[in-house]
Amino acid sequence: MHIFFSGIGGTAIGPLALIAKQAGFTVSGSDKQDSQYIEYLKKHGITDIHIGQTREHIAAVHDRDTVDWFVYSSAVPLENPNPPELVFCREQDIKTSKRDELLNFILHEKRLKLIAIAGTHGKTTTTSMVIWLFKQLGVPISYSVGAKFSFGDMGQYEPDSEYFAYEADEFDRNFLAFEPHMAVISGVSWDHHEIFPTREDYQAAFREFISQSQHTVLWQEDADYLQLQAQPDITALQDEDSIDHIQLDGLYNRRDAWLACRAVHQLTHVPMDQLLKHVNAFPGLQRRMEQLIPNLYTDYAHTPDKVRGAMSVALELAAKRNQPLFVVYEPLTNRRQHYMIDDYQDCFAGATKVYWLPSYLAREDPKLRIIPPAELISHLSDPRIAEPAEMGDELKAIIQKHLDEGGMVVGMAGGGGSSLDEWLRQEFHR
């Protein structure tokens, strides 16, 4: 079967493309722009990737090797109601779907039990920790996760595995397409406002996801937020004192690690003390407080809750070295800012200075006014700690000055191609 992935450079579509290739399917794809994820896929054997999403290209691919299934990113129809690739496939009567239908097909065909890790924040780290624990135990695991790490590919199909660990995204209600053997929820706070217009809509979606799962593990505070009733198939973790057994930097990392350990313990019955030993050796993952050069880090934080999580790690690292902490922040989407502008408040507390970039634009509502950095900064509890900035020579010189003077600098950004993360990698490299 030949599967064509549109938006193949995305953090959800890309790993699925890897899994499809490893499972024996022919894989090709396209994306609107080149990126580090595209290069990653090419290095892992998926070389038939076209930059540009045109009717002419997919027609040529189809003529050369018949496309059986066209899988497209949720962002594709949001950016263009009539994307040319999708229109062509429908005209040619080629099967089309989003990624959830293909993954369910693979799960059914390979008889895999789904461990679905969901949540507004922490799900990538928690998913990676679950994968790490299975690998350390020597238990085969198939998986898909939206980040790179040193102990495996972003997507992996293991023929001998019983379980499939999946970073289940709530965007476009993707996670509601599944009926997990186990659901793990890392933390819940209202997001993706274009999909869930109200906080109640968002909460209802998570409750529906939990109702579709055979068992769920989450924190009691999230169970309370979702207004869940006590049930035998829901494990609500209440004792945060237990995370004191975890030596990882950052409170949020320790919470995610404890959650991962409890989930794997329930699945494998391996004693918790053994799992804690393994999770304390967790090597981390790309764009989660990833060090690019000494004292310069990049992190995927791009909303107030994610910023608080990243700050909890950064402040502990800076305190150990008695360093001032400087943050360069690029919010992800202007659309989000209209909903969360009042949520920033003290999320950068502890930073010596914050350099606030214009929002990375993606899937935008053209009717919404672009909120400038200065206006967003004015909603901080202490606006004096931040100033507007732009990527360029001036910002590069500022960052270099802080590094030369012994400071710690963290870039926080959620975007892909041409984002702050990619700029930092290009301008500051080993």
Secondary structure, DSSP 8 states (H G I E B T S, - for coil): -EEEEETTTSTTHHHHHHHHHHTT-EEEEEESS--HHHHHHHHTT---EEES--HHHHHHHHHHS---EEEE-THHHHH-SS-HHHHHHHHTT-EEE-HHHHHHHHHHHHT-EEEEEE-SSSHHHHHHHHHHHHHHHT--EEEE-SS-BTTB-SEE--TT-SEEEEE---GGGGGGG---SEEEE-------TTT-SSHHHHHHHHHHHHHTSS-EEEEHHHHHHTT----TTEEEE--GGGGGG---SSHHHHHHHHHHHHHHHHHH---HHHHHHHHTT---BTTSSEEEETTEEEE---SHHHHHHHHHHHHHHHHHHT--EEEEEE-B-HHHHHHHTTT-BTTTTT-SEEEE---B--S--TTS----HHHHHTTBSSGGGEEE--SSHHHHHHHHHHHHTT-EEEEEE---TTSHHHHHHHHS--
